[in-house]
Amino acid sequence: MTQRAAPVVLAAASGTGKTTLARRLVGDSDRYVFSVSATTRSPRAGEVDGVDYHFLDVGDFERRAEDGRLAEWASVHGCLYGTPRTEIDDAARRGEHVVLDIDVQGARQIRASIEDAVLIFVLPPSVDIMMARLKGRGTEGREDIARRLRSALTELQALKDFDYVVVNDDLDECISEIRAITEGQGEVPVSPEQDAEQFRTEIVRILRDEYDQN
Ligand code: 5GP
């Protein structure tokens, strides 16, 4: 019997390059399709409704959550985000892996409700690169960056709920690893727990030295 194409959940701290990774994974193969989340956050410059996100007001989002139309949802950085059930069901019907770019709270809900989902935690190559991406985005103020760093520490605590950890060092290699994991081809990398620990230590240092002083 052939297995259905499992949903793939990618979670990571902001500034890890996860969205680029998810987009490339989907762009490179017809076996993968991107799950377009619903959110109450305002669109950033260049973001298109229905392509990057379904931008909803809070009332509309809450109605969908109450009606069970979201497979998971969570409050992230003060806004609501959720995966429409149709994104998962439509991909399953077409035999495609649906790629969910979601936070760890959502990943845990998917773990609990979709047995064959593959949960992958993505680490940045280094904290310096992650910081450069966060600052370079230019949309986040100092307090937002500090908040995202604190969230990253909380997210790292969820690592044990994940099936795999990959480092987004080289985009092509990282995509090959994810395909090997989800399609069961080639060598599956060992979880680099020490990378996660180093990442955690460096975030603690940056918060202490650069953001948490009075
Ligand atoms: P951003 O606002 O920067 O696009 O995303 C902020 C965070 O929300 C990211 O960690 C992203 O993965 C997460 N996120 C995006 N869509 C969803 C979703 O549908 N559900 C959950 N739980 N998190 C999401």
Residues whose N, C-alpha, C, O or C-beta is under 5 A from the ligand:
A	BS01	5GP	A12 S37 A38 W73 A74 V76 Y81 G82 T83 D101 I102 D103 Q105 G106
